[in-house]
Amino acid sequence: MRQTCSLMPSFQLSLSEPGSFGSAVTFLSVETSNIIELHRNLVKAISPSQELLDRYFEMDKYHPHLTLGQTYWGMNETEIEEMKLLTIKELAPFPTFAVNYVHVYKEVELNKYVPFEDIQLGTEKEK
């Protein structure tokens, strides 16, 4: 992962309009092709099984986003829809920011993660 990150230059990432995965998850969309390139390179470096790729919607199934809420965390479908509508009102215009690091988290128990390491992205791509 460190080598993969060192070969990827920092980039700008823009958040945009909210979306949803069915009625269970609402999110902000992510606008940049760099995040998809970074994601693909990291997945290739880790080399997960096809089963894991399918289970976690990796590679071609990957949809970059910033999750705002989901029913898994205790929200109901009405709250998910309200959050989506409120997001347009409260967060627009949506921000753009620099991506300089990959934040790695460690799972300490089922679905509970703690910060593990920050890996800085490279400043220029090798040719």
The first five atom37 places (N, CA, C, CB, O) and aatype in JSON, in Angstrom:
{
  "aatype": [12, 1, 5, 16, 4, 15, 10, 12, 14, 15, 13, 5, 10, 15, 10, 15, 6, 14, 7, 15, 13, 7, 15, 0, 19, 16, 13, 10, 15, 19, 6, 16, 15, 2, 9, 9, 6, 10, 8, 1, 2, 10, 19, 11, 0, 9, 15, 14, 15, 5, 6, 10, 10, 3, 1, 18, 13, 6, 12, 3, 11, 18, 8, 14, 8, 10, 16, 10, 7, 5, 16, 18, 17, 7, 12, 2, 6, 16, 6, 9, 6, 6, 12, 11, 10, 10, 16, 9, 11, 6, 10, 0, 14, 13, 14, 16, 13, 0, 19, 2, 18, 19, 8, 19, 18, 11, 6, 19, 6, 10, 2, 11, 18, 19, 14, 13, 6, 3, 9, 5, 10, 7, 16, 6, 11, 6, 11],
  "atom_mask": [
    [1, 1, 1, 1, 1],
    [1, 1, 1, 1, 1],
    [1, 1, 1, 1, 1],
    [1, 1, 1, 1, 1],
    [1, 1, 1, 1, 1],
    [1, 1, 1, 1, 1],
    [1, 1, 1, 1, 1],
    [1, 1, 1, 1, 1],
    [1, 1, 1, 1, 1],
    [1, 1, 1, 1, 1],
    [1, 1, 1, 1, 1],
    [1, 1, 1, 1, 1],
    [1, 1, 1, 1, 1],
    [1, 1, 1, 1, 1],
    [1, 1, 1, 1, 1],
    [1, 1, 1, 1, 1],
    [1, 1, 1, 1, 1],
    [1, 1, 1, 1, 1],
    [1, 1, 1, 0, 1],
    [1, 1, 1, 1, 1],
    [1, 1, 1, 1, 1],
    [1, 1, 1, 0, 1],
    [1, 1, 1, 1, 1],
    [1, 1, 1, 1, 1],
    [1, 1, 1, 1, 1],
    [1, 1, 1, 1, 1],
    [1, 1, 1, 1, 1],
    [1, 1, 1, 1, 1],
    [1, 1, 1, 1, 1],
    [1, 1, 1, 1, 1],
    [1, 1, 1, 1, 1],
    [1, 1, 1, 1, 1],
    [1, 1, 1, 1, 1],
    [1, 1, 1, 1, 1],
    [1, 1, 1, 1, 1],
    [1, 1, 1, 1, 1],
    [1, 1, 1, 1, 1],
    [1, 1, 1, 1, 1],
    [1, 1, 1, 1, 1],
    [1, 1, 1, 1, 1],
    [1, 1, 1, 1, 1],
    [1, 1, 1, 1, 1],
    [1, 1, 1, 1, 1],
    [1, 1, 1, 1, 1],
    [1, 1, 1, 1, 1],
    [1, 1, 1, 1, 1],
    [1, 1, 1, 1, 1],
    [1, 1, 1, 1, 1],
    [1, 1, 1, 1, 1],
    [1, 1, 1, 1, 1],
    [1, 1, 1, 1, 1],
    [1, 1, 1, 1, 1],
    [1, 1, 1, 1, 1],
    [1, 1, 1, 1, 1],
    [1, 1, 1, 1, 1],
    [1, 1, 1, 1, 1],
    [1, 1, 1, 1, 1],
    [1, 1, 1, 1, 1],
    [1, 1, 1, 1, 1],
    [1, 1, 1, 1, 1],
    [1, 1, 1, 1, 1],
    [1, 1, 1, 1, 1],
    [1, 1, 1, 1, 1],
    [1, 1, 1, 1, 1],
    [1, 1, 1, 1, 1],
    [1, 1, 1, 1, 1],
    [1, 1, 1, 1, 1],
    [1, 1, 1, 1, 1],
    [1, 1, 1, 0, 1],
    [1, 1, 1, 1, 1],
    [1, 1, 1, 1, 1],
    [1, 1, 1, 1, 1],
    [1, 1, 1, 1, 1],
    [1, 1, 1, 0, 1],
    [1, 1, 1, 1, 1],
    [1, 1, 1, 1, 1],
    [1, 1, 1, 1, 1],
    [1, 1, 1, 1, 1],
    [1, 1, 1, 1, 1],
    [1, 1, 1, 1, 1],
    [1, 1, 1, 1, 1],
    [1, 1, 1, 1, 1],
    [1, 1, 1, 1, 1],
    [1, 1, 1, 1, 1],
    [1, 1, 1, 1, 1],
    [1, 1, 1, 1, 1],
    [1, 1, 1, 1, 1],
    [1, 1, 1, 1, 1],
    [1, 1, 1, 1, 1],
    [1, 1, 1, 1, 1],
    [1, 1, 1, 1, 1],
    [1, 1, 1, 1, 1],
    [1, 1, 1, 1, 1],
    [1, 1, 1, 1, 1],
    [1, 1, 1, 1, 1],
    [1, 1, 1, 1, 1],
    [1, 1, 1, 1, 1],
    [1, 1, 1, 1, 1],
    [1, 1, 1, 1, 1],
    [1, 1, 1, 1, 1],
    [1, 1, 1, 1, 1],
    [1, 1, 1, 1, 1],
    [1, 1, 1, 1, 1],
    [1, 1, 1, 1, 1],
    [1, 1, 1, 1, 1],
    [1, 1, 1, 1, 1],
    [1, 1, 1, 1, 1],
    [1, 1, 1, 1, 1],
    [1, 1, 1, 1, 1],
    [1, 1, 1, 1, 1],
    [1, 1, 1, 1, 1],
    [1, 1, 1, 1, 1],
    [1, 1, 1, 1, 1],
    [1, 1, 1, 1, 1],
    [1, 1, 1, 1, 1],
    [1, 1, 1, 1, 1],
    [1, 1, 1, 1, 1],
    [1, 1, 1, 1, 1],
    [1, 1, 1, 1, 1],
    [1, 1, 1, 1, 1],
    [1, 1, 1, 1, 1],
    [1, 1, 1, 0, 1],
    [1, 1, 1, 1, 1],
    [1, 1, 1, 1, 1],
    [1, 1, 1, 1, 1],
    [1, 1, 1, 1, 1],
    [1, 1, 1, 1, 1]
  ],
  "atom_positions": [
    [[0.82, -1.18, 0.0], [0.0, 0.0, 0.0], [0.86, 1.25, 0.0], [-0.93, 0.0, 1.19], [0.56, 2.23, -0.68]],
    [[1.94, 1.22, 0.76], [2.81, 2.4, 0.81], [3.39, 2.71, -0.57], [3.95, 2.19, 1.81], [3.42, 3.87, -0.98]],
    [[3.85, 1.68, -1.27], [4.42, 1.9, -2.59], [3.35, 2.41, -3.56], [5.05, 0.6, -3.12], [3.61, 3.34, -4.33]],
    [[2.19, 1.83, -3.52], [1.09, 2.27, -4.39], [0.76, 3.73, -4.13], [-0.15, 1.39, -4.18], [0.57, 4.5, -5.07]],
    [[0.68, 4.12, -2.88], [0.38, 5.52, -2.53], [1.51, 6.45, -2.96], [0.13, 5.65, -1.02], [1.26, 7.57, -3.39]],
    [[2.73, 5.99, -2.84], [3.87, 6.86, -3.2], [3.88, 7.18, -4.69], [5.19, 6.2, -2.8], [4.45, 8.19, -5.1]],
    [[3.26, 6.33, -5.5], [3.22, 6.54, -6.95], [2.03, 7.37, -7.4], [3.2, 5.21, -7.66], [1.93, 7.75, -8.57]],
    [[1.12, 7.65, -6.49], [-0.09, 8.42, -6.83], [0.06, 9.85, -6.33], [-1.37, 7.77, -6.22], [0.24, 10.06, -5.13]],
    [[0.0, 10.83, -7.23], [0.13, 12.21, -6.78], [-1.11, 12.67, -6.0], [0.37, 13.14, -7.96], [-2.2, 12.12, -6.17]],
    [[-0.92, 13.68, -5.16], [-2.06, 14.3, -4.49], [-3.01, 14.83, -5.56], [-1.6, 15.45, -3.53], [-2.6, 15.11, -6.68]],
    [[-4.28, 14.97, -5.21], [-5.27, 15.45, -6.18], [-6.41, 16.16, -5.47], [-5.81, 14.28, -7.03], [-6.54, 16.08, -4.25]],
    [[-7.22, 16.86, -6.24], [-8.39, 17.55, -5.72], [-9.6, 16.62, -5.84], [-8.63, 18.88, -6.48], [-9.75, 15.91, -6.82]],
    [[-10.45, 16.65, -4.82], [-11.66, 15.86, -4.79], [-12.82, 16.8, -4.51], [-11.58, 14.71, -3.73], [-12.76, 17.62, -3.59]],
    [[-13.88, 16.68, -5.29], [-15.06, 17.51, -5.08], [-16.23, 16.64, -4.66], [-15.41, 18.3, -6.36], [-16.49, 15.58, -5.25]],
    [[-16.94, 17.09, -3.65], [-18.18, 16.45, -3.26], [-19.3, 17.11, -4.04], [-18.43, 16.55, -1.7], [-19.2, 18.28, -4.41]],
    [[-20.38, 16.35, -4.31], [-21.49, 16.93, -5.07], [-22.81, 16.36, -4.58], [-21.32, 16.66, -6.58], [-22.89, 15.79, -3.49]],
    [[-23.82, 16.51, -5.37], [-25.2, 16.18, -5.03], [-25.35, 14.87, -4.26], [-26.02, 16.11, -6.27], [-24.63, 13.9, -4.53]],
    [[-26.28, 14.85, -3.3], [-26.53, 13.61, -2.58], [-27.18, 12.56, -3.47], [-27.41, 13.87, -1.36], [-27.87, 12.88, -4.45]],
    [[-26.95, 11.33, -3.12], [-27.55, 10.2, -3.8], [-27.91, 9.16, -2.77], [0.0, 0.0, 0.0], [-27.79, 9.41, -1.57]],
    [[-28.35, 8.01, -3.22], [-28.7, 6.96, -2.27], [-28.49, 5.59, -2.91], [-30.16, 7.1, -1.8], [-28.5, 5.44, -4.13]],
    [[-28.29, 4.64, -2.05], [-28.29, 3.24, -2.44], [-29.61, 2.69, -1.92], [-27.02, 2.43, -1.86], [-29.73, 2.34, -0.75]],
    [[-30.6, 2.63, -2.8], [-31.94, 2.23, -2.38], [-32.47, 3.22, -1.36], [0.0, 0.0, 0.0], [-32.24, 4.42, -1.46]],
    [[-33.18, 2.71, -0.37], [-33.72, 3.58, 0.68], [-32.96, 3.38, 2.0], [-35.22, 3.32, 0.9], [-33.39, 3.86, 3.04]],
    [[-31.82, 2.67, 1.93], [-31.09, 2.34, 3.16], [-29.86, 3.21, 3.4], [-30.66, 0.91, 3.11], [-29.39, 3.29, 4.53]],
    [[-29.34, 3.87, 2.35], [-28.11, 4.65, 2.49], [-28.24, 5.95, 1.71], [-26.88, 3.84, 2.0], [-28.7, 5.95, 0.57]],
    [[-27.82, 7.05, 2.33], [-27.71, 8.31, 1.6], [-26.27, 8.78, 1.69], [-28.69, 9.4, 2.18], [-25.58, 8.54, 2.68]],
    [[-25.82, 9.46, 0.63], [-24.42, 9.84, 0.54], [-24.25, 11.1, -0.29], [-23.58, 8.71, -0.05], [-25.17, 11.53, -0.99]],
    [[-23.05, 11.68, -0.2], [-22.65, 12.72, -1.13], [-21.84, 12.05, -2.23], [-21.83, 13.86, -0.42], [-21.01, 11.19, -1.96]],
    [[-22.09, 12.45, -3.46], [-21.32, 11.92, -4.59], [-19.93, 12.52, -4.58], [-22.03, 12.23, -5.94], [-19.69, 13.58, -4.01]],
    [[-19.01, 11.82, -5.22], [-17.61, 12.26, -5.31], [-17.29, 12.47, -6.79], [-16.64, 11.22, -4.66], [-17.55, 11.61, -7.62]],
    [[-16.72, 13.64, -7.09], [-16.4, 13.98, -8.47], [-14.89, 14.06, -8.67], [-17.06, 15.32, -8.86], [-14.28, 15.09, -8.36]],
    [[-14.29, 13.02, -9.17], [-12.89, 13.0, -9.62], [-12.56, 11.61, -10.11], [-11.92, 13.44, -8.49], [-12.96, 10.62, -9.49]],
    [[-11.85, 11.52, -11.19], [-11.44, 10.2, -11.68], [-10.24, 9.69, -10.89], [-11.11, 10.26, -13.17], [-9.97, 8.49, -10.89]],
    [[-9.52, 10.58, -10.22], [-8.34, 10.18, -9.46], [-8.67, 9.21, -8.33], [-7.65, 11.39, -8.9], [-7.88, 8.31, -8.04]],
    [[-9.81, 9.39, -7.7], [-10.17, 8.51, -6.59], [-10.42, 7.1, -7.11], [-11.42, 9.05, -5.85], [-10.12, 6.13, -6.41]],
    [[-10.96, 6.97, -8.31], [-11.18, 5.64, -8.88], [-9.84, 5.0, -9.22], [-12.08, 5.74, -10.15], [-9.65, 3.8, -8.99]],
    [[-8.92, 5.78, -9.78], [-7.59, 5.26, -10.08], [-6.88, 4.8, -8.81], [-6.74, 6.32, -10.81], [-6.3, 3.72, -8.77]],
    [[-6.93, 5.63, -7.77], [-6.31, 5.27, -6.49], [-6.95, 4.0, -5.94], [-6.44, 6.43, -5.48], [-6.24, 3.08, -5.51]],
    [[-8.26, 3.94, -5.94], [-8.98, 2.78, -5.44], [-8.55, 1.5, -6.18], [-10.48, 2.99, -5.57], [-8.24, 0.49, -5.55]],
    [[-8.55, 1.56, -7.5], [-8.18, 0.39, -8.31], [-6.75, -0.06, -8.0], [-8.33, 0.7, -9.81], [-6.49, -1.25, -7.87]],
    [[-5.84, 0.9, -7.89], [-4.45, 0.56, -7.61], [-4.29, -0.07, -6.22], [-3.57, 1.81, -7.71], [-3.52, -1.01, -6.06]],
    [[-5.02, 0.45, -5.24], [-4.93, -0.13, -3.9], [-5.53, -1.54, -3.86], [-5.66, 0.77, -2.88], [-4.97, -2.43, -3.23]],
    [[-6.65, -1.74, -4.53], [-7.26, -3.07, -4.57], [-6.31, -4.06, -5.24], [-8.62, -3.04, -5.31], [-6.15, -5.18, -4.77]],
    [[-5.7, -3.64, -6.33], [-4.74, -4.52, -7.01], [-3.57, -4.86, -6.09], [-4.22, -3.86, -8.31], [-3.1, -6.0, -6.08]],
    [[-3.09, -3.89, -5.32], [-1.97, -4.12, -4.4], [-2.33, -5.12, -3.31], [-1.51, -2.8, -3.77], [-1.49, -5.91, -2.88]],
    [[-3.56, -5.08, -2.86], [-4.01, -5.97, -1.79], [-4.36, -7.36, -2.33], [-5.23, -5.37, -1.07], [-4.21, -8.35, -1.61]],
    [[-4.81, -7.44, -3.56], [-5.17, -8.7, -4.23], [-6.19, -9.53, -3.46], [-3.92, -9.53, -4.45], [-5.92, -10.69, -3.12]],
    [[-7.37, -8.96, -3.18], [-8.38, -9.75, -2.49], [-8.98, -10.82, -3.4], [-9.49, -8.84, -1.96], [-8.85, -10.76, -4.63]],
    [[-9.63, -11.79, -2.8], [-10.29, -12.85, -3.56], [-11.47, -12.27, -4.33], [-10.76, -14.0, -2.62], [-11.97, -11.19, -4.02]],
    [[-11.91, -13.01, -5.35], [-13.09, -12.58, -6.12], [-14.31, -12.47, -5.21], [-13.37, -13.55, -7.28], [-15.15, -11.6, -5.4]],
    [[-14.4, -13.36, -4.24], [-15.52, -13.32, -3.28], [-15.54, -12.0, -2.53], [-15.43, -14.5, -2.29], [-16.6, -11.39, -2.38]],
    [[-14.39, -11.54, -2.06], [-14.32, -10.27, -1.35], [-14.59, -9.09, -2.29], [-12.95, -10.11, -0.69], [-15.25, -8.12, -1.9]],
    [[-14.09, -9.16, -3.52], [-14.36, -8.11, -4.5], [-15.86, -7.96, -4.71], [-13.66, -8.42, -5.83], [-16.38, -6.84, -4.78]],
    [[-16.55, -9.08, -4.82], [-18.0, -9.05, -5.03], [-18.75, -8.58, -3.78], [-18.49, -10.42, -5.44], [-19.67, -7.77, -3.88]],
    [[-18.35, -9.08, -2.62], [-19.04, -8.75, -1.37], [-18.95, -7.26, -1.04], [-18.46, -9.57, -0.22], [-19.91, -6.68, -0.54]],
    [[-17.8, -6.65, -1.33], [-17.6, -5.24, -0.94], [-17.69, -4.27, -2.12], [-16.27, -5.09, -0.27], [-17.27, -3.12, -2.0]],
    [[-18.23, -4.73, -3.25], [-18.48, -3.86, -4.41], [-17.22, -3.14, -4.86], [-19.56, -2.83, -4.07], [-17.21, -1.92, -5.01]],
    [[-16.18, -3.9, -5.08], [-14.89, -3.33, -5.5], [-14.75, -3.29, -7.01], [-13.74, -4.13, -4.9], [-15.59, -3.83, -7.74]],
    [[-13.69, -2.66, -7.48], [-13.31, -2.52, -8.88], [-14.46, -1.9, -9.69], [-12.91, -3.88, -9.47], [-14.86, -0.78, -9.39]],
    [[-14.99, -2.58, -10.69], [-16.02, -1.99, -11.55], [-17.31, -1.68, -10.8], [-16.31, -2.91, -12.71], [-18.11, -0.86, -11.25]],
    [[-17.53, -2.33, -9.67], [-18.73, -2.09, -8.87], [-18.56, -0.94, -7.88], [-19.12, -3.36, -8.12], [-19.52, -0.54, -7.21]],
    [[-17.35, -0.41, -7.78], [-17.04, 0.65, -6.82], [-17.71, 1.96, -7.24], [-15.51, 0.85, -6.69], [-17.62, 2.37, -8.4]],
    [[-18.38, 2.6, -6.3], [-19.02, 3.89, -6.54], [-18.51, 4.85, -5.45], [-20.62, 3.77, -6.51], [-18.97, 4.79, -4.31]],
    [[-17.57, 5.73, -5.8], [-17.01, 6.61, -4.77], [-18.09, 7.53, -4.18], [-15.86, 7.46, -5.34], [-18.89, 8.11, -4.91]],
    [[-18.09, 7.63, -2.87], [-19.1, 8.44, -2.18], [-18.66, 8.7, -0.74], [-20.48, 7.73, -2.21], [-17.71, 8.09, -0.24]],
    [[-19.35, 9.61, -0.09], [-19.17, 9.89, 1.34], [-20.5, 9.58, 2.01], [-18.71, 11.39, 1.6], [-21.47, 10.33, 1.85]],
    [[-20.55, 8.49, 2.75], [-21.79, 8.08, 3.41], [-22.19, 9.1, 4.46], [-21.63, 6.67, 4.04], [-21.37, 9.51, 5.29]],
    [[-23.46, 9.5, 4.42], [-24.01, 10.43, 5.42], [-24.84, 9.7, 6.47], [-24.86, 11.49, 4.74], [-24.81, 10.06, 7.64]],
    [[-25.56, 8.69, 6.06], [-26.39, 7.94, 6.99], [-26.89, 6.67, 6.36], [0.0, 0.0, 0.0], [-26.99, 6.57, 5.13]],
    [[-27.21, 5.7, 7.21], [-27.75, 4.44, 6.69], [-28.58, 3.75, 7.76], [-26.62, 3.52, 6.21], [-28.39, 3.97, 8.95]],
    [[-29.5, 2.93, 7.31], [-30.38, 2.23, 8.24], [-29.6, 1.28, 9.14], [-31.44, 1.46, 7.47], [-30.01, 1.01, 10.26]],
    [[-28.47, 0.77, 8.65], [-27.63, -0.12, 9.46], [-27.21, 0.57, 10.76], [-26.39, -0.57, 8.66], [-27.03, -0.09, 11.79]],
    [[-27.05, 1.89, 10.72], [-26.64, 2.66, 11.91], [-27.83, 3.11, 12.75], [-25.83, 3.87, 11.49], [-27.66, 3.89, 13.69]],
    [[-29.03, 2.62, 12.43], [-30.19, 2.91, 13.28], [-31.17, 3.91, 12.71], [0.0, 0.0, 0.0], [-32.21, 4.16, 13.33]],
    [[-30.88, 4.5, 11.56], [-31.83, 5.43, 10.95], [-32.93, 4.64, 10.25], [-31.11, 6.39, 9.96], [-32.72, 3.5, 9.84]],
    [[-34.11, 5.25, 10.12], [-35.15, 4.6, 9.34], [-35.2, 5.22, 7.94], [-36.54, 4.72, 10.04], [-34.53, 6.22, 7.69]],
    [[-35.97, 4.63, 7.05], [-35.99, 5.07, 5.65], [-36.46, 6.52, 5.51], [-36.89, 4.16, 4.83], [-35.97, 7.25, 4.65]],
    [[-37.4, 6.95, 6.34], [-37.88, 8.33, 6.3], [-36.75, 9.29, 6.69], [-39.1, 8.52, 7.25], [-36.57, 10.32, 6.05]],
    [[-35.99, 8.95, 7.72], [-34.86, 9.79, 8.13], [-33.79, 9.86, 7.05], [-34.26, 9.25, 9.43], [-33.16, 10.9, 6.86]],
    [[-33.58, 8.75, 6.35], [-32.61, 8.72, 5.25], [-33.03, 9.72, 4.17], [-32.48, 7.28, 4.65], [-32.21, 10.51, 3.7]],
    [[-34.29, 9.7, 3.78], [-34.79, 10.62, 2.75], [-34.74, 12.07, 3.24], [-36.23, 10.26, 2.35], [-34.36, 12.96, 2.48]],
    [[-35.11, 12.31, 4.51], [-35.03, 13.67, 5.07], [-33.59, 14.18, 5.07], [-35.61, 13.7, 6.5], [-33.34, 15.34, 4.76]],
    [[-32.65, 13.31, 5.42], [-31.25, 13.7, 5.45], [-30.78, 14.08, 4.04], [-30.37, 12.57, 6.02], [-30.05, 15.05, 3.86]],
    [[-31.2, 13.31, 3.06], [-30.83, 13.59, 1.67], [-31.32, 14.98, 1.26], [-31.4, 12.51, 0.74], [-30.57, 15.74, 0.65]],
    [[-32.56, 15.3, 1.57], [-33.12, 16.61, 1.21], [-32.46, 17.74, 2.0], [-34.63, 16.62, 1.44], [-32.19, 18.81, 1.45]],
    [[-32.21, 17.52, 3.28], [-31.59, 18.52, 4.12], [-30.15, 18.8, 3.68], [-31.61, 18.08, 5.58], [-29.66, 19.92, 3.78]],
    [[-29.49, 17.79, 3.18], [-28.12, 17.93, 2.71], [-28.03, 18.95, 1.58], [-27.57, 16.57, 2.23], [-27.11, 19.77, 1.56]],
    [[-28.97, 18.92, 0.66], [-28.98, 19.88, -0.45], [-29.09, 21.3, 0.1], [-30.15, 19.59, -1.42], [-28.39, 22.21, -0.36]],
    [[-29.96, 21.49, 1.07], [-30.19, 22.81, 1.65], [-29.01, 23.28, 2.5], [-31.46, 22.79, 2.5], [-28.61, 24.44, 2.41]],
    [[-28.46, 22.41, 3.32], [-27.47, 22.81, 4.32], [-26.02, 22.76, 3.85], [-27.61, 21.94, 5.51], [-25.2, 23.55, 4.32]],
    [[-25.69, 21.88, 2.93], [-24.28, 21.69, 2.58], [-23.87, 22.31, 1.24], [-23.96, 20.24, 2.54], [-22.68, 22.5, 0.99]],
    [[-24.84, 22.63, 0.37], [-24.49, 23.26, -0.9], [-24.03, 24.7, -0.65], [-25.69, 23.23, -1.9], [-24.62, 25.36, 0.2]],
    [[-23.04, 25.2, -1.35], [-22.27, 24.52, -2.38], [-21.32, 23.49, -1.75], [-21.47, 25.56, -3.21], [-20.76, 23.71, -0.67]],
    [[-21.17, 22.4, -2.44], [-20.4, 21.29, -1.92], [-18.9, 21.56, -2.06], [-20.78, 19.99, -2.64], [-18.47, 22.13, -3.06]],
    [[-18.11, 21.16, -1.06], [-16.69, 21.54, -1.04], [-15.79, 20.7, -1.96], [-16.17, 21.42, 0.35], [-16.13, 19.59, -2.37]],
    [[-14.66, 21.29, -2.27], [-13.55, 20.62, -2.95], [-12.37, 20.69, -2.0], [-13.22, 21.29, -4.35], [-12.16, 21.71, -1.35]],
    [[-11.6, 19.63, -1.91], [-10.45, 19.64, -1.01], [-9.33, 18.78, -1.59], [-10.85, 19.15, 0.39], [-9.55, 17.97, -2.49]],
    [[-8.15, 18.97, -1.05], [-6.98, 18.21, -1.5], [-6.94, 16.85, -0.8], [-5.68, 19.0, -1.22], [-7.2, 16.74, 0.4]],
    [[-6.61, 15.83, -1.58], [-6.4, 14.49, -1.03], [-4.89, 14.26, -1.04], [-7.17, 13.37, -1.87], [-4.28, 14.13, -2.09]],
    [[-4.31, 14.22, 0.16], [-2.87, 14.07, 0.32], [-2.48, 12.77, 1.0], [-2.33, 15.22, 1.1], [-1.31, 12.36, 0.95]],
    [[-3.43, 12.12, 1.64], [-3.15, 10.92, 2.43], [-4.21, 9.86, 2.2], [-3.06, 11.26, 3.92], [-5.33, 10.17, 1.79]],
    [[-3.86, 8.62, 2.46], [-4.81, 7.54, 2.6], [-4.83, 7.21, 4.08], [-4.43, 6.27, 1.71], [-3.79, 6.9, 4.67]],
    [[-6.0, 7.28, 4.68], [-6.15, 6.97, 6.1], [-6.51, 5.49, 6.22], [-7.24, 7.88, 6.79], [-7.55, 5.06, 5.72]],
    [[-5.67, 4.72, 6.85], [-5.87, 3.28, 7.01], [-6.44, 3.04, 8.41], [-4.53, 2.48, 6.79], [-5.95, 3.57, 9.4]],
    [[-7.49, 2.23, 8.46], [-8.12, 1.88, 9.73], [-7.97, 0.39, 9.97], [-9.61, 2.29, 9.73], [-7.87, -0.4, 9.04]],
    [[-7.95, 0.02, 11.25], [-7.84, -1.38, 11.66], [-9.15, -1.79, 12.31], [-6.62, -1.6, 12.64], [-9.68, -1.08, 13.17]],
    [[-9.68, -2.94, 11.9], [-10.9, -3.44, 12.52], [-10.52, -4.11, 13.84], [-11.64, -4.44, 11.57], [-9.75, -5.08, 13.85]],
    [[-11.05, -3.6, 14.95], [-10.72, -4.15, 16.26], [-11.78, -5.13, 16.76], [-10.54, -3.03, 17.27], [-11.51, -5.97, 17.61]],
    [[-12.97, -5.01, 16.22], [-14.04, -5.98, 16.42], [-14.99, -5.79, 15.26], [-14.76, -5.81, 17.81], [-14.85, -4.83, 14.5]],
    [[-15.95, -6.67, 15.11], [-16.82, -6.63, 13.95], [-17.43, -5.24, 13.75], [-17.92, -7.67, 14.09], [-18.15, -4.74, 14.61]],
    [[-17.12, -4.62, 12.62], [-17.63, -3.3, 12.22], [-17.22, -2.16, 13.16], [-19.12, -3.34, 12.14], [-17.9, -1.14, 13.21]],
    [[-16.13, -2.33, 13.9], [-15.59, -1.25, 14.73], [-14.14, -1.05, 14.33], [-15.73, -1.59, 16.28], [-13.32, -1.96, 14.42]],
    [[-13.84, 0.16, 13.88], [-12.52, 0.47, 13.33], [-11.86, 1.59, 14.12], [-12.63, 0.85, 11.86], [-12.53, 2.49, 14.64]],
    [[-10.54, 1.53, 14.19], [-9.76, 2.59, 14.82], [-8.66, 3.03, 13.84], [-9.14, 2.11, 16.19], [-8.2, 2.22, 13.04]],
    [[-8.24, 4.29, 13.9], [-7.16, 4.74, 13.02], [-5.91, 3.89, 13.23], [-6.83, 6.23, 13.28], [-5.56, 3.55, 14.36]],
    [[-5.26, 3.54, 12.14], [-4.07, 2.7, 12.19], [-2.84, 3.44, 11.65], [-4.3, 1.43, 11.39], [-1.81, 3.49, 12.31]],
    [[-2.97, 4.02, 10.44], [-1.81, 4.68, 9.83], [-2.29, 5.62, 8.73], [-0.81, 3.63, 9.27], [-3.27, 5.34, 8.04]],
    [[-1.59, 6.74, 8.57], [-1.79, 7.63, 7.44], [-0.64, 7.44, 6.48], [-1.9, 9.12, 7.89], [0.53, 7.48, 6.87]],
    [[-0.97, 7.22, 5.21], [0.06, 7.02, 4.19], [-0.03, 8.18, 3.21], [-0.1, 5.63, 3.46], [-1.06, 8.39, 2.56]],
    [[1.05, 8.93, 3.11], [1.05, 10.1, 2.23], [1.12, 9.68, 0.76], [2.23, 11.02, 2.57], [1.82, 8.74, 0.39]],
    [[0.37, 10.42, -0.05], [0.43, 10.21, -1.49], [1.72, 10.84, -2.01], [-0.82, 10.81, -2.21], [2.25, 11.76, -1.39]],
    [[2.22, 10.35, -3.16], [3.42, 10.9, -3.76], [3.18, 12.27, -4.34], [0.0, 0.0, 0.0], [2.04, 12.71, -4.49]],
    [[4.25, 12.96, -4.65], [4.11, 14.29, -5.21], [4.12, 14.29, -6.72], [5.21, 15.18, -4.69], [3.66, 15.24, -7.35]],
    [[4.65, 13.23, -7.3], [4.59, 13.12, -8.76], [4.63, 11.65, -9.15], [5.75, 13.89, -9.44], [5.19, 10.82, -8.44]],
    [[4.03, 11.37, -10.26], [3.95, 10.0, -10.74], [5.25, 9.61, -11.45], [2.76, 9.84, -11.69], [5.83, 10.41, -12.18]],
    [[5.69, 8.36, -11.22], [6.85, 7.86, -11.96], [6.45, 7.62, -13.39], [7.41, 6.57, -11.32], [5.3, 7.26, -13.67]],
    [[7.37, 7.81, -14.31], [7.05, 7.61, -15.73], [7.62, 6.31, -16.21], [7.58, 8.77, -16.59], [7.46, 5.97, -17.38]]
  ]
}
